[in-house]
Amino acid sequence: MNRRRFMAVCAAFAAAPASAETHRWQAPALGGVVSVDLRGPRALAAETARAIAAAIAEVEAAASLFRPDSALSRLNRTGRLDDPPKALRDLLALAGQLHVATDGAFDATVQPLWRALAEGADPAAARARVGWSHVHAGAAAVLGPGQALTLNGIAQGYAADRVRAILRLAGYERVLVDMGEYAALSGPFRIGVEDPELGRIAIRDLLGDAIATSSPGAMRIGADFHILGPHGQRPVWSTVSVQAASAAMADGLSTAFCLMEMPAIRAATARLTEVSAVTLAGFSGDVTTLQIASAFQ
């Protein structure tokens, strides 16, 4: 979770008039600054903002690679964590689900490989440690020898889903959560999809669902793309944007699909009823959108 950016949560209470007061909360979180603007009764807005802050803090405490005291950092140091916090259990379960759904393209055990490339070390030894099959996620989280995890591919989407759920329960009706991935209540909200080279490649409408976009070329690790294939795969797409019911699911799939050919992407979406659309930009400049008849629609 190292995207240094401004993230925003905007929500209007169901019964709030257009002139209702807006309560604003802002703080550093998730590798950037999160701003929350809640329109509605002051007491409810203040209570809801506190709940959002607590949820975001919980995700950071569970999954940040940049906090040595986070549950994930402790797991990576020792290879075992007894009684992991709920947020980490949720994220590990989702990582396992995505690993299966993408035939291994999503693999949270690439962290040693990422570190080796970042430090200019020989990646061969690090690549030998990659393999989700060596991870046990249950009452205790256990890694294989020399393994370490990164959950950056799903943690911000998971945080967006958590925040959206808090706002739904509080009675907010029209919500757009931007945590690097977008999650909406009601709508419609128009979201532009951008490619680093091509600029805007699509506009998607959110109506109670979520969208996440990944571009391998948006950041480099030396000469390598920052999205790493667990088995040496190179990115197939310049940008992938996934629209789904869950921001965490969209987040993880947009990363994994960058490494997958079109037939494999079609097969994966056929197994995942949450997904409604996938937009893919090739390195040659061609753009394709798959519209999927999902159970969510």
N, C-alpha and C positions, 0 to 999 in steps of 0.2 A: 504494500500500500504506500507507494512513494510518488504518486502523481501530485506534484505541487500545483494545486489548482483551487479555484473557488467553487464550492459546492453549495447548492441552495435547495431549500425546502419551502415551497409556497403552498398555502392551504387556506381555504375559506370554509367557515362553519356553515352547516346546512341552513340554519335559520338566521344567519347574519345578514343585515341589510348592506347595501353597497357602501354606506357611510360608516360601517363598523370600524372600531379601532383595530389597528394592527399591532401585535406584540412581536418584537424582534429579539432574537437571541443569536449570538455569533461567537464562535470559538475555534481554535485550531484543532483539527481532528482528521484522521484518515489521510495523513500526508498533505493536508492543505488547510483551508479555512471553510468551515460549514456555517452557513447562514440560514436561519429559520424565520420565516415571516408567516405568522398565523393571524388570520382575520376572524374575529369573533369575540365572545365575552372575555374580559381581561383575566379573570380567575382561571377559567378553563384553558386559555391560551398559555398562561404561565405554568400551569400544572403539566400541560401537554409538552411544552418545551423542555421541562425538566425530565420528563419520561424519554424524550428523544435523545437528550444529552446522555442520559444513563445508558440507553441502548447502544449508542455509538461508542461510548467508553467501554462497554462490555465487549463489543466486537474487537476493538483495539487491544484490550487486555488479553483476549483470546488468541488473536491471529496476526498481530504486528510482528514483522521481522526486525523492526528498528527499535523495539523495546526489549532489553535483555530480560525483563521480568515477565514478559508475556508468556502465556501457556505454550504457544508454539515455539518460542525461543528456548524455553526450558526443555520441551520435547526434543528439539533438534540437538541440544547440547548433550542430553543424557540418553537419548534413544528410547526412553520410556516415560510415560506420564500416567500415574494412577489417578483415577477419578477426574478426568479432564472436564473443564466447564462446559455447560450446555452449548454455548456458541461454537466451541471447537468441535464438539461431537457432531453438531449439525453440519459444519463445514466439511469434516472428514467424511460424513455419510454422503454428502453431495459430491465430493471429489471422487468417491468410489462409484457412484451412480454415473457420473460423466465419463469416467474411465471406461466403464462397460459400454455405455451408449455410443462412444466414439471409437470403439475398438482400440483403445489405448492411446489415442492421440492426445487426450487430456491426461496428464500424469503429473501429479503434484510433487513427485520425487525428483524433479529436474533441478532443484535448488543447488546441489553441489556442482552441477554442470554450469549453471548460471554464474556461480561464484568463481569457478575455475576460469571461465572466459573473461569475467570482469577483472580478475587479477593477473591475466596473461599466463596462466598455468596450463599445463598439458591437459586437455579435456578428456583424454582416453580413460584415465583412472576414474574420473568423476562419472563418465557415462556408464561405466560398469556397475555403478551403484544404483542407477536408475531402474525402477521397477515397482509399480504399485502392488504387485502380488506379494511383496515382502512386508507390507504394512498391515498391521492388525489394528482395527479401530473398533473398540468396544468399551467395556467398563474401564479398561486401561488402553491407552494408545501406545503402540509398540512399533518401532522402526527396525528395518534390517540393518546389518552392520554398515556403518559409514553413511547411512542415509540422512537426509534432511528434507523438509518439506517447504514449499512456498504455496500459500493460499491466496496470493495476490490476484489470481485469475477469477476468483469468485467472492472474495471478502467484501468488496465494495458493493457488489450486487446484493449480497446477503444483507448488508447494512441498509440498503435502500428498501428491501422487502420488509425489514423489521420496522423501519420508520413509517412506511405506508400502513402497516398493520396497526401501529399505535394511533395514527390519525383516523383510520377507519373506526376503531373502537371508541375514540373520543367523539365521534359524530361529525367529523369534517367530511365534506362532500366533494369538493373540487380540489384535487391535490396533484402537484407535480413535484416529485422528489428527484433531485439531480445529485447523485453521488459518483459521477463519472459514468454511471449507467442511469437511465431514467426509469422511474416507476410512477404510474399514474393511478389516481382514482378519478372516475368520471372522465371528463374531457369534452370534446377532443382537444389534444395538444399536438401541434405540428412540430416534428423533430427533424432537423436536417442531418443527413449522413455525409460525412466529409472523408475524402481520401487525401493523404499528404501531397500527392502529385496532381491528382485530377480535380481537386476542389470538391464541390458538392456533387454527389452522385445520385442522391435520392432524397425524397421527403416522405417521411412516414407519419401517419396519424396514430396517436395513442388514445385509446378509449378504455381505461381501466386495466391496461396491460403494461408491458415494460419493453425496453429496447437497450441493447448494448452493442458497441462497435469496437473492433480491434483492427489495428493496422501494424503489421510487422515492421514497416519502415519508419514508424513514428519515433522509434528509439533504437539505438544500436548499442551492442556490446562489442566494442572494437569494430571489426569488420562484419560481425554477425548480427542478424536480426534479433530483437529482444524476445521474440516468441520462438522457443526452442523445441524442436522435435525430440521426443524422448529416445527415439531410435535413429537419430541423425536426419530426420525428415527436414527438408527445406520448405519454407512457406510456398504455397501454391497460389495464394491470392494476396493482392496488395491491401485490400480492406474487406472485412466481413462484418455485416451488421445483422443481428438476430433479434427478432421480435417474438416475445413469449409471455406467458402469464407471469412468470417469475423473473425478476431482475438477476438473481443469482444464476439461474439456469441460462438466461440469455448471455450473461457475462462469461460463463465457462465455455459455452458453445461457440461464441464468437472467437474465442482464443483457439479452441481445438479445430474449428472448421478452417482456419487459416492454413492448416497443415494437411487438409484432406481434399481429395479429388471430388468432382461433382457426384459420381455414383455413390461414393461413401457418404457424402453429405445427405443425399436423398434417402439412403437407407437409414441413416441415423434419425432424420426428422420423421420418418415413417414410424419409428419406435417411440417417439417422444410427442405425446399428444398436446403438451403445453405450447409447442412452437407453432406460430402462425405465418411467419415470413422470414426469408433469409435473402439479404442483398449481398452480392459478391462482385467485387471489382478485380479484374485480372491485371497483371503487370503490363499487359499490352494495351490496357485502357478500356476493354470491353466490360460492360456492367450487366449483370443478370439478377433478376429478383424471382425467387421461388415463392409462390403463394401456396400455403399449405392449409388444407381443410382440417384444422385442429379441433379438439373437443372444447377448447376455451371459447371459440368463436360463436 
